Each structure stands twice: as structure tokens, then as C-alpha cells.
Amino acid sequence: MTLDKSLKVSGGAIRNRNVLTRVERIKRLQELDRWSEGDPVMGIPKTRVVKVSLKKKKKVKKEDEGDDKKKK
């Protein structure tokens, strides 16, 4: 069965994941200086996944320009 075009998401596979692959975990541990090249790969510690949340910008109203026009 096919999926309707209106239901498809443009960035379907791009989202925050709560589980990292072993390679991603090792890279993260190397950044934190908690893993070195000789350490065993099995039984590596858990790593926290940092979720990035974007804050919405507030819209600035252009009331000053409208007031200037009314005064003239």
C-alpha cells in the first residue's frame, strides 16, 4: 500500500534519537575523555543524548511606523 503525498514528511529520518550506535557512543566518550583507544569496546558506559530545542523568536510589531503615518 502506498503513502499519500500529503502524509509524507520532508525530513522523515531526521530527528532526535534516544539510542546511539556503538560508534556514536565511542565518539561521544572520546569527546568527554572517558574512552581511549585501548579500552574494550564491549561494556562501554552509557552516554547521555543531548536534545537540542530551538526557541521560537517573538515577532516584533511595527506599531511605531503605523503611528507616524497617522500623525501626518
PQR file with spaces between the fields and no chain letter, atoms N, CA, C, O and H, PARSE charges and radii, in Angstrom:
ATOM       1  N    MET     1       0.843   -1.163    0.000 -0.4000 1.5000
ATOM       2  CA   MET     1       0.000    0.000    0.000 -0.0000 2.0000
ATOM       3  C    MET     1       0.900    1.242    0.000  0.5500 1.7000
ATOM       4  O    MET     1       1.914    1.272    0.697 -0.5500 1.4000
ATOM       5  N    THR     2       0.540    2.243   -0.763 -0.4000 1.5000
ATOM       6  CA   THR     2       1.350    3.448   -0.867 -0.0000 2.0000
ATOM       7  C    THR     2       0.908    4.494    0.151  0.5500 1.7000
ATOM       8  O    THR     2      -0.197    4.442    0.691 -0.5500 1.4000
ATOM       9  H    THR     2      -0.284    2.218   -1.329  0.4000 1.0000
ATOM      10  N    LEU     3       1.786    5.422    0.388 -0.4000 1.5000
ATOM      11  CA   LEU     3       1.515    6.503    1.329 -0.0000 2.0000
ATOM      12  C    LEU     3       1.147    7.751    0.551  0.5500 1.7000
ATOM      13  O    LEU     3       1.833    8.118   -0.403 -0.5500 1.4000
ATOM      14  H    LEU     3       2.684    5.465   -0.051  0.4000 1.0000
ATOM      15  N    ASP     4       0.078    8.399    0.951 -0.4000 1.5000
ATOM      16  CA   ASP     4      -0.376    9.603    0.266 -0.0000 2.0000
ATOM      17  C    ASP     4       0.665   10.713    0.398  0.5500 1.7000
ATOM      18  O    ASP     4       1.340   10.797    1.423 -0.5500 1.4000
ATOM      19  H    ASP     4      -0.480    8.101    1.726  0.4000 1.0000
ATOM      20  N    LYS     5       0.807   11.564   -0.617 -0.4000 1.5000
ATOM      21  CA   LYS     5       1.796   12.641   -0.620 -0.0000 2.0000
ATOM      22  C    LYS     5       1.580   13.622    0.524  0.5500 1.7000
ATOM      23  O    LYS     5       2.544   14.184    1.043 -0.5500 1.4000
ATOM      24  H    LYS     5       0.258   11.496   -1.450  0.4000 1.0000
ATOM      25  N    SER     6       0.357   13.832    0.915 -0.4000 1.5000
ATOM      26  CA   SER     6       0.077   14.796    1.981 -0.0000 2.0000
ATOM      27  C    SER     6       0.528   14.287    3.350  0.5500 1.7000
ATOM      28  O    SER     6       0.679   15.080    4.279 -0.5500 1.4000
ATOM      29  H    SER     6      -0.426   13.375    0.494  0.4000 1.0000
ATOM      30  N    LEU     7       0.746   12.975    3.489 -0.4000 1.5000
ATOM      31  CA   LEU     7       1.146   12.406    4.768 -0.0000 2.0000
ATOM      32  C    LEU     7       2.644   12.259    4.917  0.5500 1.7000
ATOM      33  O    LEU     7       3.131   11.968    6.010 -0.5500 1.4000
ATOM      34  H    LEU     7       0.624   12.331    2.734  0.4000 1.0000
ATOM      35  N    LYS     8       3.386   12.453    3.834 -0.4000 1.5000
ATOM      36  CA   LYS     8       4.836   12.302    3.893 -0.0000 2.0000
ATOM      37  C    LYS     8       5.469   13.508    4.574  0.5500 1.7000
ATOM      38  O    LYS     8       4.992   14.635    4.444 -0.5500 1.4000
ATOM      39  H    LYS     8       2.991   12.689    2.947  0.4000 1.0000
ATOM      40  N    VAL     9       6.549   13.251    5.301 -0.4000 1.5000
ATOM      41  CA   VAL     9       7.294   14.299    5.983 -0.0000 2.0000
ATOM      42  C    VAL     9       8.556   14.562    5.179  0.5500 1.7000
ATOM      43  O    VAL     9       9.203   13.622    4.717 -0.5500 1.4000
ATOM      44  H    VAL     9       6.937   12.335    5.407  0.4000 1.0000
ATOM      45  N    SER    10       8.912   15.827    5.006 -0.4000 1.5000
ATOM      46  CA   SER    10      10.061   16.167    4.177 -0.0000 2.0000
ATOM      47  C    SER    10      11.364   15.625    4.762  0.5500 1.7000
ATOM      48  O    SER    10      12.198   15.118    4.012 -0.5500 1.4000
ATOM      49  H    SER    10       8.386   16.590    5.381  0.4000 1.0000
ATOM      50  N    GLY    11      11.558   15.712    6.045 -0.4000 1.5000
ATOM      51  CA   GLY    11      12.765   15.202    6.694 -0.0000 2.0000
ATOM      52  C    GLY    11      12.429   13.972    7.497  0.5500 1.7000
ATOM      53  O    GLY    11      12.569   13.986    8.720 -0.5500 1.4000
ATOM      54  H    GLY    11      10.880   16.124    6.654  0.4000 1.0000
ATOM      55  N    GLY    12      11.998   12.925    6.864 -0.4000 1.5000
ATOM      56  CA   GLY    12      11.457   11.757    7.532 -0.0000 2.0000
ATOM      57  C    GLY    12      12.375   11.114    8.552  0.5500 1.7000
ATOM      58  O    GLY    12      11.926   10.792    9.652 -0.5500 1.4000
ATOM      59  H    GLY    12      11.884   12.913    5.870  0.4000 1.0000
ATOM      60  N    ALA    13      13.651   10.914    8.228 -0.4000 1.5000
ATOM      61  CA   ALA    13      14.543   10.204    9.131 -0.0000 2.0000
ATOM      62  C    ALA    13      15.366   11.152    9.992  0.5500 1.7000
ATOM      63  O    ALA    13      16.198   10.691   10.772 -0.5500 1.4000
ATOM      64  H    ALA    13      14.016   11.175    7.335  0.4000 1.0000
ATOM      65  N    ILE    14      15.166   12.435    9.881 -0.4000 1.5000
ATOM      66  CA   ILE    14      15.961   13.394   10.650 -0.0000 2.0000
ATOM      67  C    ILE    14      15.179   13.779   11.901  0.5500 1.7000
ATOM      68  O    ILE    14      14.188   14.506   11.839 -0.5500 1.4000
ATOM      69  H    ILE    14      14.490   12.810    9.247  0.4000 1.0000
ATOM      70  N    ARG    15      15.651   13.272   13.034 -0.4000 1.5000
ATOM      71  CA   ARG    15      15.038   13.616   14.308 -0.0000 2.0000
ATOM      72  C    ARG    15      15.973   13.187   15.430  0.5500 1.7000
ATOM      73  O    ARG    15      16.970   12.509   15.179 -0.5500 1.4000
ATOM      74  H    ARG    15      16.456   12.681   13.084  0.4000 1.0000
ATOM      75  N    ASN    16      15.671   13.564   16.638 -0.4000 1.5000
ATOM      76  CA   ASN    16      16.488   13.184   17.777 -0.0000 2.0000
ATOM      77  C    ASN    16      16.217   11.730   18.117  0.5500 1.7000
ATOM      78  O    ASN    16      15.067   11.296   18.199 -0.5500 1.4000
ATOM      79  H    ASN    16      14.861   14.114   16.842  0.4000 1.0000
ATOM      80  N    ARG    17      17.291   10.989   18.312 -0.4000 1.5000
ATOM      81  CA   ARG    17      17.157    9.594   18.718 -0.0000 2.0000
ATOM      82  C    ARG    17      17.599    9.472   20.161  0.5500 1.7000
ATOM      83  O    ARG    17      18.480   10.209   20.604 -0.5500 1.4000
ATOM      84  H    ARG    17      18.224   11.341   18.246  0.4000 1.0000
ATOM      85  N    ASN    18      17.006    8.562   20.893 -0.4000 1.5000
ATOM      86  CA   ASN    18      17.395    8.391   22.277 -0.0000 2.0000
ATOM      87  C    ASN    18      18.366    7.227   22.449  0.5500 1.7000
ATOM      88  O    ASN    18      18.803    6.965   23.570 -0.5500 1.4000
ATOM      89  H    ASN    18      16.290    7.964   20.533  0.4000 1.0000
ATOM      90  N    VAL    19      18.716    6.521   21.371 -0.4000 1.5000
ATOM      91  CA   VAL    19      19.667    5.426   21.429 -0.0000 2.0000
ATOM      92  C    VAL    19      20.738    5.682   20.377  0.5500 1.7000
ATOM      93  O    VAL    19      20.431    5.904   19.206 -0.5500 1.4000
ATOM      94  H    VAL    19      18.361    6.735   20.461  0.4000 1.0000
ATOM      95  N    LEU    20      22.004    5.648   20.808 -0.4000 1.5000
ATOM      96  CA   LEU    20      23.107    5.850   19.889 -0.0000 2.0000
ATOM      97  C    LEU    20      23.720    4.510   19.506  0.5500 1.7000
ATOM      98  O    LEU    20      23.650    3.546   20.269 -0.5500 1.4000
ATOM      99  H    LEU    20      22.253    5.467   21.760  0.4000 1.0000
ATOM     100  N    THR    21      24.317    4.455   18.326 -0.4000 1.5000
ATOM     101  CA   THR    21      25.038    3.250   17.931 -0.0000 2.0000
ATOM     102  C    THR    21      26.347    3.196   18.713  0.5500 1.7000
ATOM     103  O    THR    21      26.744    4.176   19.343 -0.5500 1.4000
ATOM     104  H    THR    21      24.373    5.238   17.706  0.4000 1.0000
ATOM     105  N    ARG    22      27.014    2.043   18.667 -0.4000 1.5000
ATOM     106  CA   ARG    22      28.258    1.881   19.417 -0.0000 2.0000
ATOM     107  C    ARG    22      29.312    2.878   18.951  0.5500 1.7000
ATOM     108  O    ARG    22      30.038    3.442   19.769 -0.5500 1.4000
ATOM     109  H    ARG    22      26.692    1.247   18.155  0.4000 1.0000
ATOM     110  N    VAL    23      29.399    3.096   17.645 -0.4000 1.5000
ATOM     111  CA   VAL    23      30.387    4.032   17.097 -0.0000 2.0000
ATOM     112  C    VAL    23      30.099    5.455   17.586  0.5500 1.7000
ATOM     113  O    VAL    23      31.019    6.183   17.957 -0.5500 1.4000
ATOM     114  H    VAL    23      28.810    2.637   16.980  0.4000 1.0000
ATOM     115  N    GLU    24      28.822    5.848   17.587 -0.4000 1.5000
ATOM     116  CA   GLU    24      28.452    7.176   18.069 -0.0000 2.0000
ATOM     117  C    GLU    24      28.755    7.326   19.555  0.5500 1.7000
ATOM     118  O    GLU    24      29.185    8.391   19.998 -0.5500 1.4000
ATOM     119  H    GLU    24      28.074    5.256   17.286  0.4000 1.0000
ATOM     120  N    ARG    25      28.532    6.264   20.327 -0.4000 1.5000
ATOM     121  CA   ARG    25      28.827    6.314   21.761 -0.0000 2.0000
ATOM     122  C    ARG    25      30.314    6.456   22.014  0.5500 1.7000
ATOM     123  O    ARG    25      30.723    7.206   22.900 -0.5500 1.4000
ATOM     124  H    ARG    25      28.183    5.398   19.967  0.4000 1.0000
ATOM     125  N    ILE    26      31.140    5.736   21.237 -0.4000 1.5000
ATOM     126  CA   ILE    26      32.588    5.827   21.401 -0.0000 2.0000
ATOM     127  C    ILE    26      33.079    7.222   21.040  0.5500 1.7000
ATOM     128  O    ILE    26      33.932    7.775   21.733 -0.5500 1.4000
ATOM     129  H    ILE    26      30.807    5.127   20.517  0.4000 1.0000
ATOM     130  N    LYS    27      32.548    7.802   19.958 -0.4000 1.5000
ATOM     131  CA   LYS    27      32.935    9.165   19.586 -0.0000 2.0000
ATOM     132  C    LYS    27      32.578   10.155   20.683  0.5500 1.7000
ATOM     133  O    LYS    27      33.358   11.053   20.999 -0.5500 1.4000
ATOM     134  H    LYS    27      31.855    7.353   19.395  0.4000 1.0000
ATOM     135  N    ARG    28      31.397    9.987   21.258 -0.4000 1.5000
ATOM     136  CA   ARG    28      30.944   10.883   22.328 -0.0000 2.0000
ATOM     137  C    ARG    28      31.827   10.736   23.571  0.5500 1.7000
ATOM     138  O    ARG    28      32.165   11.727   24.218 -0.5500 1.4000
ATOM     139  H    ARG    28      30.763    9.258   21.001  0.4000 1.0000
ATOM     140  N    LEU    29      32.202    9.481   23.902 -0.4000 1.5000
ATOM     141  CA   LEU    29      33.061    9.246   25.061 -0.0000 2.0000
ATOM     142  C    LEU    29      34.457    9.801   24.827  0.5500 1.7000
ATOM     143  O    LEU    29      35.095   10.274   25.768 -0.5500 1.4000
ATOM     144  H    LEU    29      31.928    8.676   23.376  0.4000 1.0000
ATOM     145  N    GLN    30      34.949    9.754   23.586 -0.4000 1.5000
ATOM     146  CA   GLN    30      36.253   10.334   23.277 -0.0000 2.0000
ATOM     147  C    GLN    30      36.222   11.846   23.456  0.5500 1.7000
ATOM     148  O    GLN    30      37.190   12.433   23.940 -0.5500 1.4000
ATOM     149  H    GLN    30      34.431    9.370   22.822  0.4000 1.0000
ATOM     150  N    GLU    31      35.118   12.480   23.068 -0.4000 1.5000
ATOM     151  CA   GLU    31      34.981   13.931   23.263 -0.0000 2.0000
ATOM     152  C    GLU    31      35.017   14.291   24.739  0.5500 1.7000
ATOM     153  O    GLU    31      35.546   15.337   25.115 -0.5500 1.4000
ATOM     154  H    GLU    31      34.332   12.004   22.675  0.4000 1.0000
ATOM     155  N    LEU    32      34.455   13.425   25.577 -0.4000 1.5000
ATOM     156  CA   LEU    32      34.403   13.666   27.018 -0.0000 2.0000
ATOM     157  C    LEU    32      35.648   13.138   27.740  0.5500 1.7000
ATOM     158  O    LEU    32      35.732   13.236   28.965 -0.5500 1.4000
ATOM     159  H    LEU    32      34.025   12.575   25.271  0.4000 1.0000
ATOM     160  N    ASP    33      36.614   12.581   27.002 -0.4000 1.5000
ATOM     161  CA   ASP    33      37.841   11.996   27.555 -0.0000 2.0000
ATOM     162  C    ASP    33      37.535   10.874   28.541  0.5500 1.7000
ATOM     163  O    ASP    33      38.197   10.762   29.573 -0.5500 1.4000
ATOM     164  H    ASP    33      36.545   12.502   26.008  0.4000 1.0000
ATOM     165  N    ARG    34      36.548   10.048   28.239 -0.4000 1.5000
ATOM     166  CA   ARG    34      36.194    8.919   29.087 -0.0000 2.0000
ATOM     167  C    ARG    34      36.513    7.584   28.418  0.5500 1.7000
ATOM     168  O    ARG    34      36.268    6.529   29.003 -0.5500 1.4000
ATOM     169  H    ARG    34      36.011   10.139   27.401  0.4000 1.0000
ATOM     170  N    TRP    35      37.056    7.614   27.199 -0.4000 1.5000
ATOM     171  CA   TRP    35      37.387    6.391   26.475 -0.0000 2.0000
ATOM     172  C    TRP    35      38.661    6.632   25.690  0.5500 1.7000
ATOM     173  O    TRP    35      38.817    7.667   25.042 -0.5500 1.4000
ATOM     174  H    TRP    35      37.255    8.471   26.723  0.4000 1.0000
ATOM     175  N    SER    36      39.579    5.664   25.751 -0.4000 1.5000
ATOM     176  CA   SER    36      40.809    5.773   24.979 -0.0000 2.0000
ATOM     177  C    SER    36      40.899    4.593   24.025  0.5500 1.7000
ATOM     178  O    SER    36      40.067    3.687   24.079 -0.5500 1.4000
ATOM     179  H    SER    36      39.452    4.823   26.277  0.4000 1.0000
ATOM     180  N    GLU    37      41.885    4.595   23.162 -0.4000 1.5000
ATOM     181  CA   GLU    37      41.978    3.615   22.073 -0.0000 2.0000
ATOM     182  C    GLU    37      42.114    2.180   22.570  0.5500 1.7000
ATOM     183  O    GLU    37      41.623    1.271   21.902 -0.5500 1.4000
ATOM     184  H    GLU    37      42.561    5.331   23.118  0.4000 1.0000
ATOM     185  N    GLY    38      42.747    1.936   23.693 -0.4000 1.5000
ATOM     186  CA   GLY    38      42.973    0.574   24.166 -0.0000 2.0000
ATOM     187  C    GLY    38      41.836   -0.011   24.986  0.5500 1.7000
ATOM     188  O    GLY    38      41.877   -1.199   25.306 -0.5500 1.4000
ATOM     189  H    GLY    38      43.146    2.675   24.236  0.4000 1.0000
ATOM     190  N    ASP    39      40.847    0.753   25.332 -0.4000 1.5000
ATOM     191  CA   ASP    39      39.740    0.279   26.165 -0.0000 2.0000
ATOM     192  C    ASP    39      38.883   -0.726   25.401  0.5500 1.7000
ATOM     193  O    ASP    39      38.778   -0.650   24.177 -0.5500 1.4000
ATOM     194  H    ASP    39      40.814    1.718   25.072  0.4000 1.0000
ATOM     195  N    PRO    40      38.260   -1.682   26.131 -0.5600 1.5000
ATOM     196  CA   PRO    40      37.398   -2.659   25.443  0.2800 2.0000
ATOM     197  C    PRO    40      36.133   -1.995   24.886  0.5500 1.7000
ATOM     198  O    PRO    40      35.599   -1.048   25.462 -0.5500 1.4000
ATOM     199  N    VAL    41      35.681   -2.520   23.759 -0.4000 1.5000
ATOM     200  CA   VAL    41      34.504   -1.959   23.087 -0.0000 2.0000
ATOM     201  C    VAL    41      33.222   -2.448   23.754  0.5500 1.7000
ATOM     202  O    VAL    41      32.237   -1.713   23.824 -0.5500 1.4000
ATOM     203  H    VAL    41      36.115   -3.289   23.292  0.4000 1.0000
ATOM     204  N    MET    42      33.232   -3.671   24.238 -0.4000 1.5000
ATOM     205  CA   MET    42      32.050   -4.219   24.891 -0.0000 2.0000
ATOM     206  C    MET    42      31.944   -3.679   26.309  0.5500 1.7000
ATOM     207  O    MET    42      32.953   -3.566   27.004 -0.5500 1.4000
ATOM     208  H    MET    42      34.033   -4.268   24.181  0.4000 1.0000
ATOM     209  N    GLY    43      30.759   -3.351   26.736 -0.4000 1.5000
ATOM     210  CA   GLY    43      30.528   -2.866   28.096 -0.0000 2.0000
ATOM     211  C    GLY    43      30.918   -1.418   28.292  0.5500 1.7000
ATOM     212  O    GLY    43      31.298   -1.025   29.395 -0.5500 1.4000
ATOM     213  H    GLY    43      29.939   -3.443   26.171  0.4000 1.0000
ATOM     214  N    ILE    44      30.831   -0.614   27.244 -0.4000 1.5000
ATOM     215  CA   ILE    44      31.168    0.802   27.388 -0.0000 2.0000
ATOM     216  C    ILE    44      30.046    1.496   28.170  0.5500 1.7000
ATOM     217  O    ILE    44      28.893    1.070   28.100 -0.5500 1.4000
ATOM     218  H    ILE    44      30.522   -0.933   26.348  0.4000 1.0000
ATOM     219  N    PRO    45      30.372    2.557   28.910 -0.5600 1.5000
ATOM     220  CA   PRO    45      29.347    3.220   29.724  0.2800 2.0000
ATOM     221  C    PRO    45      28.277    3.904   28.883  0.5500 1.7000
ATOM     222  O    PRO    45      28.475    4.199   27.704 -0.5500 1.4000
ATOM     223  N    LYS    46      27.155    4.142   29.517 -0.4000 1.5000
ATOM     224  CA   LYS    46      26.064    4.828   28.844 -0.0000 2.0000
ATOM     225  C    LYS    46      26.426    6.284   28.601  0.5500 1.7000
ATOM     226  O    LYS    46      27.190    6.878   29.361 -0.5500 1.4000
ATOM     227  H    LYS    46      26.995    3.902   30.475  0.4000 1.0000
ATOM     228  N    THR    47      25.878    6.849   27.546 -0.4000 1.5000
ATOM     229  CA   THR    47      26.123    8.256   27.241 -0.0000 2.0000
ATOM     230  C    THR    47      24.790    8.970   27.157  0.5500 1.7000
ATOM     231  O    THR    47      23.794    8.419   26.688 -0.5500 1.4000
ATOM     232  H    THR    47      25.258    6.366   26.928  0.4000 1.0000
ATOM     233  N    ARG    48      24.793   10.186   27.614 -0.4000 1.5000
ATOM     234  CA   ARG    48      23.571   10.986   27.591 -0.0000 2.0000
ATOM     235  C    ARG    48      23.410   11.611   26.217  0.5500 1.7000
ATOM     236  O    ARG    48      24.367   12.144   25.655 -0.5500 1.4000
ATOM     237  H    ARG    48      25.603   10.634   27.995  0.4000 1.0000
ATOM     238  N    VAL    49      22.213   11.548   25.681 -0.4000 1.5000
ATOM     239  CA   VAL    49      21.903   12.154   24.395 -0.0000 2.0000
ATOM     240  C    VAL    49      21.374   13.552   24.662  0.5500 1.7000
ATOM     241  O    VAL    49      20.370   13.725   25.353 -0.5500 1.4000
ATOM     242  H    VAL    49      21.436   11.115   26.137  0.4000 1.0000
ATOM     243  N    VAL    50      22.051   14.542   24.114 -0.4000 1.5000
ATOM     244  CA   VAL    50      21.655   15.922   24.320 -0.0000 2.0000
ATOM     245  C    VAL    50      20.643   16.291   23.247  0.5500 1.7000
ATOM     246  O    VAL    50      20.943   16.255   22.054 -0.5500 1.4000
ATOM     247  H    VAL    50      22.867   14.401   23.553  0.4000 1.0000
ATOM     248  N    LYS    51      19.461   16.639   23.678 -0.4000 1.5000
ATOM     249  CA   LYS    51      18.421   17.050   22.743 -0.0000 2.0000
ATOM     250  C    LYS    51      18.485   18.555   22.560  0.5500 1.7000
ATOM     251  O    LYS    51      18.524   19.311   23.531 -0.5500 1.4000
ATOM     252  H    LYS    51      19.217   16.668   24.648  0.4000 1.0000
ATOM     253  N    VAL    52      18.494   18.976   21.319 -0.4000 1.5000
ATOM     254  CA   VAL    52      18.562   20.397   21.014 -0.0000 2.0000
ATOM     255  C    VAL    52      17.152   20.895   20.763  0.5500 1.7000
ATOM     256  O    VAL    52      16.432   20.359   19.921 -0.5500 1.4000
ATOM     257  H    VAL    52      18.462   18.362   20.530  0.4000 1.0000
ATOM     258  N    SER    53      16.768   21.917   21.494 -0.4000 1.5000
ATOM     259  CA   SER    53      15.450   22.505   21.282 -0.0000 2.0000
ATOM     260  C    SER    53      15.635   23.946   20.840  0.5500 1.7000
ATOM     261  O    SER    53      16.377   24.708   21.460 -0.5500 1.4000
ATOM     262  H    SER    53      17.353   22.353   22.178  0.4000 1.0000
ATOM     263  N    LEU    54      14.967   24.303   19.784 -0.4000 1.5000
ATOM     264  CA   LEU    54      15.060   25.651   19.260 -0.0000 2.0000
ATOM     265  C    LEU    54      13.945   26.494   19.839  0.5500 1.7000
ATOM     266  O    LEU    54      12.784   26.085   19.862 -0.5500 1.4000
ATOM     267  H    LEU    54      14.364   23.683   19.281  0.4000 1.0000
ATOM     268  N    LYS    55      14.311   27.672   20.305 -0.4000 1.5000
ATOM     269  CA   LYS    55      13.297   28.576   20.848 -0.0000 2.0000
ATOM     270  C    LYS    55      12.737   29.414   19.716  0.5500 1.7000
ATOM     271  O    LYS    55      13.460   29.840   18.815 -0.5500 1.4000
ATOM     272  H    LYS    55      15.254   28.004   20.286  0.4000 1.0000
ATOM     273  N    LYS    56      11.456   29.636   19.779 -0.4000 1.5000
ATOM     274  CA   LYS    56      10.805   30.450   18.757 -0.0000 2.0000
ATOM     275  C    LYS    56      11.077   31.924   19.016  0.5500 1.7000
ATOM     276  O    LYS    56      11.043   32.384   20.158 -0.5500 1.4000
ATOM     277  H    LYS    56      10.868   29.290   20.510  0.4000 1.0000
ATOM     278  N    LYS    57      11.346   32.650   17.953 -0.4000 1.5000
ATOM     279  CA   LYS    57      11.590   34.078   18.074 -0.0000 2.0000
ATOM     280  C    LYS    57      10.258   34.810   18.133  0.5500 1.7000
ATOM     281  O    LYS    57       9.316   34.475   17.415 -0.5500 1.4000
ATOM     282  H    LYS    57      11.373   32.276   17.026  0.4000 1.0000
ATOM     283  N    LYS    58      10.197   35.803   18.991 -0.4000 1.5000
ATOM     284  CA   LYS    58       8.976   36.594   19.100 -0.0000 2.0000
ATOM     285  C    LYS    58       8.932   37.594   17.959  0.5500 1.7000
ATOM     286  O    LYS    58       9.948   38.183   17.591 -0.5500 1.4000
ATOM     287  H    LYS    58      10.962   36.074   19.575  0.4000 1.0000
ATOM     288  N    LYS    59       7.759   37.776   17.411 -0.4000 1.5000
ATOM     289  CA   LYS    59       7.583   38.735   16.331 -0.0000 2.0000
ATOM     290  C    LYS    59       7.491   40.142   16.913  0.5500 1.7000
ATOM     291  O    LYS    59       6.783   40.377   17.892 -0.5500 1.4000
ATOM     292  H    LYS    59       6.933   37.298   17.710  0.4000 1.0000
ATOM     293  N    VAL    60       8.204   41.056   16.309 -0.4000 1.5000
ATOM     294  CA   VAL    60       8.192   42.446   16.755 -0.0000 2.0000
ATOM     295  C    VAL    60       7.149   43.186   15.934  0.5500 1.7000
ATOM     296  O    VAL    60       7.197   43.184   14.704 -0.5500 1.4000
ATOM     297  H    VAL    60       8.780   40.865   15.514  0.4000 1.0000
ATOM     298  N    LYS    61       6.221   43.809   16.613 -0.4000 1.5000
ATOM     299  CA   LYS    61       5.171   44.549   15.914 -0.0000 2.0000
ATOM     300  C    LYS    61       5.715   45.879   15.425  0.5500 1.7000
ATOM     301  O    LYS    61       6.548   46.496   16.087 -0.5500 1.4000
ATOM     302  H    LYS    61       6.182   43.811   17.612  0.4000 1.0000
ATOM     303  N    LYS    62       5.255   46.309   14.293 -0.4000 1.5000
ATOM     304  CA   LYS    62       5.699   47.579   13.716 -0.0000 2.0000
ATOM     305  C    LYS    62       4.646   48.653   13.965  0.5500 1.7000
ATOM     306  O    LYS    62       4.107   49.242   13.028 -0.5500 1.4000
ATOM     307  H    LYS    62       4.577   45.808   13.755  0.4000 1.0000
ATOM     308  N    GLU    63       4.364   48.896   15.237 -0.4000 1.5000
ATOM     309  CA   GLU    63       3.362   49.892   15.593 -0.0000 2.0000
ATOM     310  C    GLU    63       3.901   51.310   15.449  0.5500 1.7000
ATOM     311  O    GLU    63       3.139   52.240   15.183 -0.5500 1.4000
ATOM     312  H    GLU    63       4.802   48.418   15.998  0.4000 1.0000
ATOM     313  N    ASP    64       5.206   51.480   15.621 -0.4000 1.5000
ATOM     314  CA   ASP    64       5.799   52.812   15.537 -0.0000 2.0000
ATOM     315  C    ASP    64       5.616   53.401   14.146  0.5500 1.7000
ATOM     316  O    ASP    64       5.317   54.588   14.021 -0.5500 1.4000
ATOM     317  H    ASP    64       5.825   50.724   15.836  0.4000 1.0000
ATOM     318  N    GLU    65       5.785   52.615   13.117 -0.4000 1.5000
ATOM     319  CA   GLU    65       5.638   53.094   11.746 -0.0000 2.0000
ATOM     320  C    GLU    65       4.189   53.463   11.452  0.5500 1.7000
ATOM     321  O    GLU    65       3.917   54.439   10.752 -0.5500 1.4000
ATOM     322  H    GLU    65       6.028   51.650   13.219  0.4000 1.0000
ATOM     323  N    GLY    66       3.278   52.689   11.983 -0.4000 1.5000
ATOM     324  CA   GLY    66       1.863   52.970   11.769 -0.0000 2.0000
ATOM     325  C    GLY    66       1.430   54.243   12.471  0.5500 1.7000
ATOM     326  O    GLY    66       0.610   54.982   11.927 -0.5500 1.4000
ATOM     327  H    GLY    66       3.499   51.897   12.551  0.4000 1.0000
ATOM     328  N    ASP    67       1.948   54.528   13.657 -0.4000 1.5000
ATOM     329  CA   ASP    67       1.613   55.746   14.396 -0.0000 2.0000
ATOM     330  C    ASP    67       2.135   56.985   13.700  0.5500 1.7000
ATOM     331  O    ASP    67       1.479   58.026   13.726 -0.5500 1.4000
ATOM     332  H    ASP    67       2.614   53.927   14.099  0.4000 1.0000
ATOM     333  N    ASP    68       3.308   56.899   13.075 -0.4000 1.5000
ATOM     334  CA   ASP    68       3.889   58.041   12.376 -0.0000 2.0000
ATOM     335  C    ASP    68       3.019   58.443   11.196  0.5500 1.7000
ATOM     336  O    ASP    68       2.857   59.633   10.926 -0.5500 1.4000
ATOM     337  H    ASP    68       3.842   56.054   13.055  0.4000 1.0000
ATOM     338  N    LYS    69       2.470   57.489   10.502 -0.4000 1.5000
ATOM     339  CA   LYS    69       1.637   57.773    9.336 -0.0000 2.0000
ATOM     340  C    LYS    69       0.322   58.442    9.750  0.5500 1.7000
ATOM     341  O    LYS    69      -0.196   59.306    9.043 -0.5500 1.4000
ATOM     342  H    LYS    69       2.602   56.523   10.721  0.4000 1.0000
ATOM     343  N    LYS    70      -0.214   58.027   10.913 -0.4000 1.5000
ATOM     344  CA   LYS    70      -1.481   58.589   11.372 -0.0000 2.0000
ATOM     345  C    LYS    70      -1.324   60.048   11.815  0.5500 1.7000
ATOM     346  O    LYS    70      -2.252   60.842   11.657 -0.5500 1.4000
ATOM     347  H    LYS    70       0.206   57.325   11.488  0.4000 1.0000
ATOM     348  N    LYS    71      -0.161   60.406   12.365 -0.4000 1.5000
ATOM     349  CA   LYS    71       0.079   61.745   12.856 -0.0000 2.0000
ATOM     350  C    LYS    71       0.197   62.754   11.716  0.5500 1.7000
ATOM     351  O    LYS    71      -0.143   63.922   11.906 -0.5500 1.4000
ATOM     352  H    LYS    71       0.593   59.761   12.493  0.4000 1.0000
ATOM     353  N    LYS    72       0.664   62.345   10.549 -0.4000 1.5000
ATOM     354  CA   LYS    72       0.856   63.266    9.432 -0.0000 2.0000
ATOM     355  C    LYS    72      -0.401   63.604    8.778  0.5500 1.7000
ATOM     356  O    LYS    72      -0.409   64.371    7.816 -0.5500 1.4000
ATOM     357  H    LYS    72       0.941   61.396   10.394  0.4000 1.0000
